Amino acid sequence: MGHHSPHFHLHLFPRYPGTPTEYAFLQVDEWNGSPTGDAQQIARFVARLRRQLP
């Protein structure tokens, strides 16, 4: 598994307003009505995340 060096590992799961309760946690990928983004929107979101993390 590669536990040779200490590191931080984080999973981010989107929690959109109005997400139906049956699509909690990992099932959000199965929600046909879930919001999606194109490559530019995703890149902007990742940039915002990077600014927030130390």
Secondary structure, 3 states (H helix, E strand, C coil): CCCCCCCCCCCCCCCCCCCCHHHCHHHHHHCCCCCCCCHHHHHHHHHHHHHHCC
